Amino acid sequence: MPAGEVMPNIGDESNQIGVAEKSALEKTQYDERRLDLTALTFNEDGAVAPDTLPQFFDSMSVAEQTGRRGDHGQAARDFAD
C-alpha cells in the first residue's frame, strides 16, 4: 500500500470482524439443536454434574467456546448459573 494511503487508524480498521457476532438468543438456538439430553449426568441431589457443561463445550468448535469457558476450562460465569 502506498504510504500516502495509510491512515492513522489502519490497525483499528483492519482488525474489525466482517460479520456481526451471534446474539445470546441465536447462540441458545444453536446450542439447543446440539444438546443431547441423554448425555446429561446429575448429582445425587438432582443438580447437573459439574463435568456435564465442559463436555458440552467440547462438542463445539474452539471459536464457539470463546467466552463460554473460564481461564481454567470451567464454564464462564454466564454459563454456570
PyMOL Python script that loads the backbone (N, CA, C, O; Angstrom):
from pymol import cmd

cmd.read_pdbstr("""\
ATOM      1  N   MET A   1       0.856  -1.165   0.000  1.00  0.00           N
ATOM      2  CA  MET A   1       0.000   0.000   0.000  1.00  0.00           C
ATOM      3  C   MET A   1       0.908   1.235   0.000  1.00  0.00           C
ATOM      4  O   MET A   1       1.847   1.315   0.792  1.00  0.00           O
ATOM      5  N   PRO A   2       0.635   2.174  -0.866  1.00  0.00           N
ATOM      6  CA  PRO A   2       1.454   3.395  -0.881  1.00  0.00           C
ATOM      7  C   PRO A   2       1.327   4.147   0.450  1.00  0.00           C
ATOM      8  O   PRO A   2       0.245   4.217   1.031  1.00  0.00           O
ATOM      9  N   ALA A   3       2.431   4.699   0.915  1.00  0.00           N
ATOM     10  CA  ALA A   3       2.456   5.387   2.211  1.00  0.00           C
ATOM     11  C   ALA A   3       1.396   6.480   2.302  1.00  0.00           C
ATOM     12  O   ALA A   3       0.867   6.724   3.387  1.00  0.00           O
ATOM     13  N   GLY A   4       1.081   7.131   1.218  1.00  0.00           N
ATOM     14  CA  GLY A   4       0.077   8.201   1.235  1.00  0.00           C
ATOM     15  C   GLY A   4      -1.333   7.701   1.496  1.00  0.00           C
ATOM     16  O   GLY A   4      -2.210   8.490   1.848  1.00  0.00           O
ATOM     17  N   GLU A   5      -1.567   6.399   1.328  1.00  0.00           N
ATOM     18  CA  GLU A   5      -2.894   5.829   1.556  1.00  0.00           C
ATOM     19  C   GLU A   5      -3.057   5.195   2.939  1.00  0.00           C
ATOM     20  O   GLU A   5      -4.152   4.781   3.319  1.00  0.00           O
ATOM     21  N   VAL A   6      -1.956   5.126   3.683  1.00  0.00           N
ATOM     22  CA  VAL A   6      -2.016   4.529   5.015  1.00  0.00           C
ATOM     23  C   VAL A   6      -2.606   5.544   5.979  1.00  0.00           C
ATOM     24  O   VAL A   6      -2.051   6.625   6.174  1.00  0.00           O
ATOM     25  N   MET A   7      -3.733   5.190   6.580  1.00  0.00           N
ATOM     26  CA  MET A   7      -4.434   6.075   7.515  1.00  0.00           C
ATOM     27  C   MET A   7      -3.909   5.825   8.934  1.00  0.00           C
ATOM     28  O   MET A   7      -3.425   4.730   9.223  1.00  0.00           O
ATOM     29  N   PRO A   8      -3.998   6.826   9.825  1.00  0.00           N
ATOM     30  CA  PRO A   8      -3.537   6.634  11.203  1.00  0.00           C
ATOM     31  C   PRO A   8      -4.266   5.505  11.937  1.00  0.00           C
ATOM     32  O   PRO A   8      -3.700   4.897  12.845  1.00  0.00           O
ATOM     33  N   ASN A   9      -5.503   5.223  11.557  1.00  0.00           N
ATOM     34  CA  ASN A   9      -6.279   4.182  12.243  1.00  0.00           C
ATOM     35  C   ASN A   9      -6.307   2.867  11.457  1.00  0.00           C
ATOM     36  O   ASN A   9      -7.240   2.079  11.614  1.00  0.00           O
ATOM     37  N   ILE A  10      -5.308   2.621  10.623  1.00  0.00           N
ATOM     38  CA  ILE A  10      -5.297   1.431   9.781  1.00  0.00           C
ATOM     39  C   ILE A  10      -5.372   0.145  10.604  1.00  0.00           C
ATOM     40  O   ILE A  10      -5.998  -0.823  10.173  1.00  0.00           O
ATOM     41  N   GLY A  11      -4.746   0.122  11.776  1.00  0.00           N
ATOM     42  CA  GLY A  11      -4.797  -1.059  12.635  1.00  0.00           C
ATOM     43  C   GLY A  11      -6.211  -1.343  13.108  1.00  0.00           C
ATOM     44  O   GLY A  11      -6.664  -2.487  13.069  1.00  0.00           O
ATOM     45  N   ASP A  12      -6.910  -0.310  13.553  1.00  0.00           N
ATOM     46  CA  ASP A  12      -8.293  -0.479  14.006  1.00  0.00           C
ATOM     47  C   ASP A  12      -9.183  -0.944  12.863  1.00  0.00           C
ATOM     48  O   ASP A  12     -10.018  -1.830  13.045  1.00  0.00           O
ATOM     49  N   GLU A  13      -9.010  -0.362  11.707  1.00  0.00           N
ATOM     50  CA  GLU A  13      -9.843  -0.716  10.557  1.00  0.00           C
ATOM     51  C   GLU A  13      -9.597  -2.145  10.083  1.00  0.00           C
ATOM     52  O   GLU A  13     -10.540  -2.855   9.733  1.00  0.00           O
ATOM     53  N   SER A  14      -8.342  -2.564  10.071  1.00  0.00           N
ATOM     54  CA  SER A  14      -8.017  -3.884   9.542  1.00  0.00           C
ATOM     55  C   SER A  14      -8.304  -5.013  10.528  1.00  0.00           C
ATOM     56  O   SER A  14      -8.349  -6.175  10.126  1.00  0.00           O
ATOM     57  N   ASN A  15      -8.496  -4.701  11.796  1.00  0.00           N
ATOM     58  CA  ASN A  15      -8.751  -5.742  12.797  1.00  0.00           C
ATOM     59  C   ASN A  15     -10.225  -5.903  13.140  1.00  0.00           C
ATOM     60  O   ASN A  15     -10.553  -6.594  14.105  1.00  0.00           O
ATOM     61  N   GLN A  16     -11.099  -5.300  12.397  1.00  0.00           N
ATOM     62  CA  GLN A  16     -12.529  -5.450  12.656  1.00  0.00           C
ATOM     63  C   GLN A  16     -13.062  -6.699  11.990  1.00  0.00           C
ATOM     64  O   GLN A  16     -12.651  -7.061  10.887  1.00  0.00           O
ATOM     65  N   ILE A  17     -13.975  -7.346  12.671  1.00  0.00           N
ATOM     66  CA  ILE A  17     -14.607  -8.548  12.137  1.00  0.00           C
ATOM     67  C   ILE A  17     -15.648  -8.131  11.111  1.00  0.00           C
ATOM     68  O   ILE A  17     -16.361  -7.146  11.307  1.00  0.00           O
ATOM     69  N   GLY A  18     -15.735  -8.867  10.040  1.00  0.00           N
ATOM     70  CA  GLY A  18     -16.629  -8.512   8.949  1.00  0.00           C
ATOM     71  C   GLY A  18     -18.081  -8.926   9.149  1.00  0.00           C
ATOM     72  O   GLY A  18     -18.955  -8.521   8.383  1.00  0.00           O
ATOM     73  N   VAL A  19     -18.339  -9.731  10.174  1.00  0.00           N
ATOM     74  CA  VAL A  19     -19.714 -10.167  10.426  1.00  0.00           C
ATOM     75  C   VAL A  19     -20.070  -9.889  11.877  1.00  0.00           C
ATOM     76  O   VAL A  19     -19.197  -9.827  12.743  1.00  0.00           O
ATOM     77  N   ALA A  20     -21.343  -9.726  12.127  1.00  0.00           N
ATOM     78  CA  ALA A  20     -21.800  -9.480  13.489  1.00  0.00           C
ATOM     79  C   ALA A  20     -21.732 -10.767  14.307  1.00  0.00           C
ATOM     80  O   ALA A  20     -21.941 -11.860  13.781  1.00  0.00           O
ATOM     81  N   GLU A  21     -21.439 -10.625  15.585  1.00  0.00           N
ATOM     82  CA  GLU A  21     -21.436 -11.778  16.477  1.00  0.00           C
ATOM     83  C   GLU A  21     -22.878 -12.227  16.709  1.00  0.00           C
ATOM     84  O   GLU A  21     -23.799 -11.410  16.690  1.00  0.00           O
ATOM     85  N   LYS A  22     -23.065 -13.512  16.925  1.00  0.00           N
ATOM     86  CA  LYS A  22     -24.405 -14.024  17.195  1.00  0.00           C
ATOM     87  C   LYS A  22     -24.917 -13.464  18.521  1.00  0.00           C
ATOM     88  O   LYS A  22     -24.155 -13.283  19.471  1.00  0.00           O
ATOM     89  N   SER A  23     -26.192 -13.199  18.566  1.00  0.00           N
ATOM     90  CA  SER A  23     -26.810 -12.740  19.811  1.00  0.00           C
ATOM     91  C   SER A  23     -26.921 -13.922  20.773  1.00  0.00           C
ATOM     92  O   SER A  23     -26.743 -15.073  20.374  1.00  0.00           O
ATOM     93  N   ALA A  24     -27.216 -13.630  22.046  1.00  0.00           N
ATOM     94  CA  ALA A  24     -27.399 -14.692  23.030  1.00  0.00           C
ATOM     95  C   ALA A  24     -28.528 -15.634  22.597  1.00  0.00           C
ATOM     96  O   ALA A  24     -28.430 -16.847  22.782  1.00  0.00           O
ATOM     97  N   LEU A  25     -29.591 -15.076  22.026  1.00  0.00           N
ATOM     98  CA  LEU A  25     -30.705 -15.900  21.562  1.00  0.00           C
ATOM     99  C   LEU A  25     -30.268 -16.825  20.430  1.00  0.00           C
ATOM    100  O   LEU A  25     -30.624 -18.004  20.423  1.00  0.00           O
ATOM    101  N   GLU A  26     -29.500 -16.304  19.474  1.00  0.00           N
ATOM    102  CA  GLU A  26     -29.024 -17.132  18.365  1.00  0.00           C
ATOM    103  C   GLU A  26     -28.114 -18.251  18.867  1.00  0.00           C
ATOM    104  O   GLU A  26     -28.212 -19.390  18.410  1.00  0.00           O
ATOM    105  N   LYS A  27     -27.226 -17.920  19.810  1.00  0.00           N
ATOM    106  CA  LYS A  27     -26.335 -18.938  20.372  1.00  0.00           C
ATOM    107  C   LYS A  27     -27.150 -20.018  21.075  1.00  0.00           C
ATOM    108  O   LYS A  27     -26.852 -21.206  20.950  1.00  0.00           O
ATOM    109  N   THR A  28     -28.172 -19.609  21.809  1.00  0.00           N
ATOM    110  CA  THR A  28     -29.022 -20.563  22.522  1.00  0.00           C
ATOM    111  C   THR A  28     -29.747 -21.480  21.548  1.00  0.00           C
ATOM    112  O   THR A  28     -29.870 -22.680  21.795  1.00  0.00           O
ATOM    113  N   GLN A  29     -30.226 -20.922  20.444  1.00  0.00           N
ATOM    114  CA  GLN A  29     -30.925 -21.730  19.451  1.00  0.00           C
ATOM    115  C   GLN A  29     -29.995 -22.775  18.835  1.00  0.00           C
ATOM    116  O   GLN A  29     -30.406 -23.915  18.620  1.00  0.00           O
ATOM    117  N   TYR A  30     -28.749 -22.397  18.551  1.00  0.00           N
ATOM    118  CA  TYR A  30     -27.776 -23.354  18.029  1.00  0.00           C
ATOM    119  C   TYR A  30     -27.460 -24.413  19.081  1.00  0.00           C
ATOM    120  O   TYR A  30     -27.387 -25.603  18.775  1.00  0.00           O
ATOM    121  N   ASP A  31     -27.273 -23.967  20.324  1.00  0.00           N
ATOM    122  CA  ASP A  31     -26.958 -24.895  21.411  1.00  0.00           C
ATOM    123  C   ASP A  31     -28.079 -25.898  21.623  1.00  0.00           C
ATOM    124  O   ASP A  31     -27.827 -27.079  21.864  1.00  0.00           O
ATOM    125  N   GLU A  32     -29.306 -25.433  21.535  1.00  0.00           N
ATOM    126  CA  GLU A  32     -30.458 -26.304  21.756  1.00  0.00           C
ATOM    127  C   GLU A  32     -30.455 -27.463  20.755  1.00  0.00           C
ATOM    128  O   GLU A  32     -30.798 -28.592  21.108  1.00  0.00           O
ATOM    129  N   ARG A  33     -30.072 -27.185  19.521  1.00  0.00           N
ATOM    130  CA  ARG A  33     -30.053 -28.221  18.488  1.00  0.00           C
ATOM    131  C   ARG A  33     -28.962 -29.253  18.713  1.00  0.00           C
ATOM    132  O   ARG A  33     -29.104 -30.405  18.304  1.00  0.00           O
ATOM    133  N   ARG A  34     -27.881 -28.853  19.356  1.00  0.00           N
ATOM    134  CA  ARG A  34     -26.768 -29.790  19.535  1.00  0.00           C
ATOM    135  C   ARG A  34     -26.786 -30.471  20.895  1.00  0.00           C
ATOM    136  O   ARG A  34     -26.039 -31.425  21.109  1.00  0.00           O
ATOM    137  N   LEU A  35     -27.615 -30.010  21.812  1.00  0.00           N
ATOM    138  CA  LEU A  35     -27.659 -30.572  23.155  1.00  0.00           C
ATOM    139  C   LEU A  35     -28.314 -31.949  23.149  1.00  0.00           C
ATOM    140  O   LEU A  35     -29.441 -32.114  22.682  1.00  0.00           O
ATOM    141  N   ASP A  36     -27.601 -32.919  23.666  1.00  0.00           N
ATOM    142  CA  ASP A  36     -28.110 -34.285  23.776  1.00  0.00           C
ATOM    143  C   ASP A  36     -28.534 -34.492  25.230  1.00  0.00           C
ATOM    144  O   ASP A  36     -27.685 -34.695  26.098  1.00  0.00           O
ATOM    145  N   LEU A  37     -29.813 -34.443  25.495  1.00  0.00           N
ATOM    146  CA  LEU A  37     -30.313 -34.550  26.863  1.00  0.00           C
ATOM    147  C   LEU A  37     -29.969 -35.893  27.498  1.00  0.00           C
ATOM    148  O   LEU A  37     -29.859 -35.986  28.721  1.00  0.00           O
ATOM    149  N   THR A  38     -29.797 -36.929  26.690  1.00  0.00           N
ATOM    150  CA  THR A  38     -29.449 -38.234  27.249  1.00  0.00           C
ATOM    151  C   THR A  38     -28.013 -38.273  27.746  1.00  0.00           C
ATOM    152  O   THR A  38     -27.644 -39.187  28.483  1.00  0.00           O
ATOM    153  N   ALA A  39     -27.187 -37.291  27.354  1.00  0.00           N
ATOM    154  CA  ALA A  39     -25.794 -37.249  27.773  1.00  0.00           C
ATOM    155  C   ALA A  39     -25.597 -36.489  29.089  1.00  0.00           C
ATOM    156  O   ALA A  39     -24.498 -36.483  29.644  1.00  0.00           O
ATOM    157  N   LEU A  40     -26.652 -35.856  29.581  1.00  0.00           N
ATOM    158  CA  LEU A  40     -26.544 -35.115  30.840  1.00  0.00           C
ATOM    159  C   LEU A  40     -26.382 -36.078  32.004  1.00  0.00           C
ATOM    160  O   LEU A  40     -27.035 -37.120  32.058  1.00  0.00           O
ATOM    161  N   THR A  41     -25.513 -35.722  32.927  1.00  0.00           N
ATOM    162  CA  THR A  41     -25.368 -36.512  34.151  1.00  0.00           C
ATOM    163  C   THR A  41     -25.724 -35.623  35.332  1.00  0.00           C
ATOM    164  O   THR A  41     -25.527 -34.408  35.298  1.00  0.00           O
ATOM    165  N   PHE A  42     -26.250 -36.250  36.374  1.00  0.00           N
ATOM    166  CA  PHE A  42     -26.742 -35.499  37.531  1.00  0.00           C
ATOM    167  C   PHE A  42     -26.113 -36.013  38.819  1.00  0.00           C
ATOM    168  O   PHE A  42     -25.743 -37.182  38.927  1.00  0.00           O
ATOM    169  N   ASN A  43     -26.003 -35.124  39.780  1.00  0.00           N
ATOM    170  CA  ASN A  43     -25.550 -35.480  41.122  1.00  0.00           C
ATOM    171  C   ASN A  43     -26.707 -36.133  41.872  1.00  0.00           C
ATOM    172  O   ASN A  43     -27.839 -36.158  41.388  1.00  0.00           O
ATOM    173  N   GLU A  44     -26.415 -36.654  43.039  1.00  0.00           N
ATOM    174  CA  GLU A  44     -27.448 -37.296  43.853  1.00  0.00           C
ATOM    175  C   GLU A  44     -28.570 -36.328  44.227  1.00  0.00           C
ATOM    176  O   GLU A  44     -29.713 -36.745  44.417  1.00  0.00           O
ATOM    177  N   ASP A  45     -28.247 -35.033  44.335  1.00  0.00           N
ATOM    178  CA  ASP A  45     -29.267 -34.049  44.711  1.00  0.00           C
ATOM    179  C   ASP A  45     -30.095 -33.573  43.516  1.00  0.00           C
ATOM    180  O   ASP A  45     -30.973 -32.725  43.673  1.00  0.00           O
ATOM    181  N   GLY A  46     -29.820 -34.114  42.317  1.00  0.00           N
ATOM    182  CA  GLY A  46     -30.581 -33.764  41.129  1.00  0.00           C
ATOM    183  C   GLY A  46     -29.991 -32.636  40.305  1.00  0.00           C
ATOM    184  O   GLY A  46     -30.492 -32.337  39.221  1.00  0.00           O
ATOM    185  N   ALA A  47     -28.931 -32.002  40.801  1.00  0.00           N
ATOM    186  CA  ALA A  47     -28.274 -30.922  40.046  1.00  0.00           C
ATOM    187  C   ALA A  47     -27.438 -31.521  38.915  1.00  0.00           C
ATOM    188  O   ALA A  47     -26.959 -32.651  39.013  1.00  0.00           O
ATOM    189  N   VAL A  48     -27.271 -30.757  37.853  1.00  0.00           N
ATOM    190  CA  VAL A  48     -26.429 -31.207  36.741  1.00  0.00           C
ATOM    191  C   VAL A  48     -24.993 -31.350  37.249  1.00  0.00           C
ATOM    192  O   VAL A  48     -24.475 -30.453  37.913  1.00  0.00           O
ATOM    193  N   ALA A  49     -24.358 -32.469  36.937  1.00  0.00           N
ATOM    194  CA  ALA A  49     -22.994 -32.735  37.386  1.00  0.00           C
ATOM    195  C   ALA A  49     -22.027 -31.716  36.795  1.00  0.00           C
ATOM    196  O   ALA A  49     -22.205 -31.271  35.661  1.00  0.00           O
ATOM    197  N   PRO A  50     -21.000 -31.345  37.568  1.00  0.00           N
ATOM    198  CA  PRO A  50     -20.058 -30.305  37.116  1.00  0.00           C
ATOM    199  C   PRO A  50     -19.348 -30.604  35.804  1.00  0.00           C
ATOM    200  O   PRO A  50     -18.995 -29.674  35.079  1.00  0.00           O
ATOM    201  N   ASP A  51     -19.129 -31.872  35.477  1.00  0.00           N
ATOM    202  CA  ASP A  51     -18.409 -32.190  34.242  1.00  0.00           C
ATOM    203  C   ASP A  51     -19.298 -32.164  33.002  1.00  0.00           C
ATOM    204  O   ASP A  51     -18.796 -32.312  31.888  1.00  0.00           O
ATOM    205  N   THR A  52     -20.600 -31.982  33.168  1.00  0.00           N
ATOM    206  CA  THR A  52     -21.525 -32.003  32.036  1.00  0.00           C
ATOM    207  C   THR A  52     -21.329 -30.802  31.115  1.00  0.00           C
ATOM    208  O   THR A  52     -21.273 -30.963  29.896  1.00  0.00           O
ATOM    209  N   LEU A  53     -21.224 -29.605  31.681  1.00  0.00           N
ATOM    210  CA  LEU A  53     -21.084 -28.405  30.857  1.00  0.00           C
ATOM    211  C   LEU A  53     -19.776 -28.398  30.071  1.00  0.00           C
ATOM    212  O   LEU A  53     -19.799 -28.098  28.877  1.00  0.00           O
ATOM    213  N   PRO A  54     -18.628 -28.717  30.692  1.00  0.00           N
ATOM    214  CA  PRO A  54     -17.400 -28.788  29.889  1.00  0.00           C
ATOM    215  C   PRO A  54     -17.479 -29.816  28.756  1.00  0.00           C
ATOM    216  O   PRO A  54     -16.923 -29.588  27.681  1.00  0.00           O
ATOM    217  N   GLN A  55     -18.158 -30.940  28.982  1.00  0.00           N
ATOM    218  CA  GLN A  55     -18.320 -31.933  27.920  1.00  0.00           C
ATOM    219  C   GLN A  55     -19.147 -31.350  26.773  1.00  0.00           C
ATOM    220  O   GLN A  55     -18.865 -31.603  25.601  1.00  0.00           O
ATOM    221  N   PHE A  56     -20.159 -30.573  27.119  1.00  0.00           N
ATOM    222  CA  PHE A  56     -20.978 -29.921  26.097  1.00  0.00           C
ATOM    223  C   PHE A  56     -20.119 -28.942  25.299  1.00  0.00           C
ATOM    224  O   PHE A  56     -20.202 -28.900  24.072  1.00  0.00           O
ATOM    225  N   PHE A  57     -19.293 -28.155  25.993  1.00  0.00           N
ATOM    226  CA  PHE A  57     -18.413 -27.214  25.308  1.00  0.00           C
ATOM    227  C   PHE A  57     -17.446 -27.940  24.378  1.00  0.00           C
ATOM    228  O   PHE A  57     -17.124 -27.439  23.301  1.00  0.00           O
ATOM    229  N   ASP A  58     -16.988 -29.111  24.790  1.00  0.00           N
ATOM    230  CA  ASP A  58     -16.055 -29.879  23.963  1.00  0.00           C
ATOM    231  C   ASP A  58     -16.661 -30.271  22.622  1.00  0.00           C
ATOM    232  O   ASP A  58     -15.930 -30.548  21.672  1.00  0.00           O
ATOM    233  N   SER A  59     -17.983 -30.299  22.534  1.00  0.00           N
ATOM    234  CA  SER A  59     -18.642 -30.646  21.271  1.00  0.00           C
ATOM    235  C   SER A  59     -18.658 -29.482  20.289  1.00  0.00           C
ATOM    236  O   SER A  59     -19.079 -29.640  19.143  1.00  0.00           O
ATOM    237  N   MET A  60     -18.205 -28.320  20.730  1.00  0.00           N
ATOM    238  CA  MET A  60     -18.208 -27.104  19.905  1.00  0.00           C
ATOM    239  C   MET A  60     -16.836 -26.861  19.295  1.00  0.00           C
ATOM    240  O   MET A  60     -15.831 -27.406  19.751  1.00  0.00           O
ATOM    241  N   SER A  61     -16.811 -26.041  18.265  1.00  0.00           N
ATOM    242  CA  SER A  61     -15.527 -25.609  17.718  1.00  0.00           C
ATOM    243  C   SER A  61     -14.855 -24.678  18.724  1.00  0.00           C
ATOM    244  O   SER A  61     -15.518 -24.128  19.603  1.00  0.00           O
ATOM    245  N   VAL A  62     -13.554 -24.502  18.595  1.00  0.00           N
ATOM    246  CA  VAL A  62     -12.816 -23.621  19.504  1.00  0.00           C
ATOM    247  C   VAL A  62     -13.382 -22.204  19.454  1.00  0.00           C
ATOM    248  O   VAL A  62     -13.492 -21.541  20.485  1.00  0.00           O
ATOM    249  N   ALA A  63     -13.738 -21.741  18.263  1.00  0.00           N
ATOM    250  CA  ALA A  63     -14.289 -20.389  18.129  1.00  0.00           C
ATOM    251  C   ALA A  63     -15.587 -20.242  18.911  1.00  0.00           C
ATOM    252  O   ALA A  63     -15.837 -19.190  19.500  1.00  0.00           O
ATOM    253  N   GLU A  64     -16.414 -21.280  18.923  1.00  0.00           N
ATOM    254  CA  GLU A  64     -17.685 -21.218  19.646  1.00  0.00           C
ATOM    255  C   GLU A  64     -17.481 -21.279  21.158  1.00  0.00           C
ATOM    256  O   GLU A  64     -18.309 -20.783  21.922  1.00  0.00           O
ATOM    257  N   GLN A  65     -16.389 -21.883  21.581  1.00  0.00           N
ATOM    258  CA  GLN A  65     -16.119 -21.993  23.014  1.00  0.00           C
ATOM    259  C   GLN A  65     -15.693 -20.663  23.623  1.00  0.00           C
ATOM    260  O   GLN A  65     -15.811 -20.469  24.833  1.00  0.00           O
ATOM    261  N   THR A  66     -15.205 -19.756  22.806  1.00  0.00           N
ATOM    262  CA  THR A  66     -14.736 -18.470  23.291  1.00  0.00           C
ATOM    263  C   THR A  66     -15.841 -17.755  24.047  1.00  0.00           C
ATOM    264  O   THR A  66     -16.955 -17.606  23.546  1.00  0.00           O
ATOM    265  N   GLY A  67     -15.529 -17.318  25.243  1.00  0.00           N
ATOM    266  CA  GLY A  67     -16.496 -16.616  26.074  1.00  0.00           C
ATOM    267  C   GLY A  67     -17.370 -17.539  26.894  1.00  0.00           C
ATOM    268  O   GLY A  67     -18.106 -17.086  27.770  1.00  0.00           O
ATOM    269  N   ARG A  68     -17.296 -18.821  26.619  1.00  0.00           N
ATOM    270  CA  ARG A  68     -18.106 -19.783  27.372  1.00  0.00           C
ATOM    271  C   ARG A  68     -17.278 -20.495  28.432  1.00  0.00           C
ATOM    272  O   ARG A  68     -17.820 -21.023  29.403  1.00  0.00           O
ATOM    273  N   ARG A  69     -15.978 -20.506  28.243  1.00  0.00           N
ATOM    274  CA  ARG A  69     -15.079 -21.147  29.209  1.00  0.00           C
ATOM    275  C   ARG A  69     -14.281 -20.090  29.950  1.00  0.00           C
ATOM    276  O   ARG A  69     -13.913 -19.055  29.396  1.00  0.00           O
ATOM    277  N   GLY A  70     -14.024 -20.380  31.222  1.00  0.00           N
ATOM    278  CA  GLY A  70     -13.182 -19.513  32.026  1.00  0.00           C
ATOM    279  C   GLY A  70     -11.711 -19.816  31.773  1.00  0.00           C
ATOM    280  O   GLY A  70     -11.375 -20.576  30.864  1.00  0.00           O
ATOM    281  N   ASP A  71     -10.844 -19.224  32.573  1.00  0.00           N
ATOM    282  CA  ASP A  71      -9.404 -19.369  32.390  1.00  0.00           C
ATOM    283  C   ASP A  71      -8.899 -20.800  32.545  1.00  0.00           C
ATOM    284  O   ASP A  71      -7.891 -21.165  31.941  1.00  0.00           O
ATOM    285  N   HIS A  72      -9.581 -21.610  33.340  1.00  0.00           N
ATOM    286  CA  HIS A  72      -9.110 -22.967  33.613  1.00  0.00           C
ATOM    287  C   HIS A  72     -10.014 -24.033  33.008  1.00  0.00           C
ATOM    288  O   HIS A  72     -10.017 -25.174  33.469  1.00  0.00           O
ATOM    289  N   GLY A  73     -10.789 -23.671  31.970  1.00  0.00           N
ATOM    290  CA  GLY A  73     -11.601 -24.635  31.261  1.00  0.00           C
ATOM    291  C   GLY A  73     -13.011 -24.806  31.812  1.00  0.00           C
ATOM    292  O   GLY A  73     -13.856 -25.433  31.173  1.00  0.00           O
ATOM    293  N   GLN A  74     -13.269 -24.251  32.995  1.00  0.00           N
ATOM    294  CA  GLN A  74     -14.616 -24.358  33.561  1.00  0.00           C
ATOM    295  C   GLN A  74     -15.552 -23.408  32.834  1.00  0.00           C
ATOM    296  O   GLN A  74     -15.111 -22.561  32.057  1.00  0.00           O
ATOM    297  N   ALA A  75     -16.835 -23.553  33.087  1.00  0.00           N
ATOM    298  CA  ALA A  75     -17.819 -22.673  32.452  1.00  0.00           C
ATOM    299  C   ALA A  75     -17.634 -21.242  32.921  1.00  0.00           C
ATOM    300  O   ALA A  75     -17.431 -20.986  34.108  1.00  0.00           O
ATOM    301  N   ALA A  76     -17.707 -20.317  31.982  1.00  0.00           N
ATOM    302  CA  ALA A  76     -17.680 -18.902  32.341  1.00  0.00           C
ATOM    303  C   ALA A  76     -18.924 -18.594  33.165  1.00  0.00           C
ATOM    304  O   ALA A  76     -19.916 -19.319  33.090  1.00  0.00           O
ATOM    305  N   ARG A  77     -18.875 -17.547  33.932  1.00  0.00           N
ATOM    306  CA  ARG A  77     -19.952 -17.249  34.868  1.00  0.00           C
ATOM    307  C   ARG A  77     -21.324 -17.198  34.209  1.00  0.00           C
ATOM    308  O   ARG A  77     -22.295 -17.697  34.778  1.00  0.00           O
ATOM    309  N   ASP A  78     -21.423 -16.611  33.032  1.00  0.00           N
ATOM    310  CA  ASP A  78     -22.711 -16.503  32.347  1.00  0.00           C
ATOM    311  C   ASP A  78     -23.323 -17.859  32.040  1.00  0.00           C
ATOM    312  O   ASP A  78     -24.541 -17.965  31.892  1.00  0.00           O
ATOM    313  N   PHE A  79     -22.506 -18.891  31.942  1.00  0.00           N
ATOM    314  CA  PHE A  79     -22.996 -20.215  31.570  1.00  0.00           C
ATOM    315  C   PHE A  79     -23.058 -21.172  32.748  1.00  0.00           C
ATOM    316  O   PHE A  79     -23.567 -22.284  32.612  1.00  0.00           O
ATOM    317  N   ALA A  80     -22.555 -20.763  33.891  1.00  0.00           N
ATOM    318  CA  ALA A  80     -22.523 -21.648  35.042  1.00  0.00           C
ATOM    319  C   ALA A  80     -23.795 -21.564  35.879  1.00  0.00           C
ATOM    320  O   ALA A  80     -24.060 -22.454  36.687  1.00  0.00           O
ATOM    321  N   ASP A  81     -24.568 -20.529  35.700  1.00  0.00           N
ATOM    322  CA  ASP A  81     -25.760 -20.345  36.541  1.00  0.00           C
ATOM    323  C   ASP A  81     -26.950 -21.117  36.021  1.00  0.00           C
ATOM    324  O   ASP A  81     -28.026 -21.066  36.616  1.00  0.00           O
TER     325      ASP A  81
END
""", "prot")
cmd.dss("prot")
cmd.show_as("cartoon", "prot")
cmd.util.cbc("prot")
cmd.orient("prot")
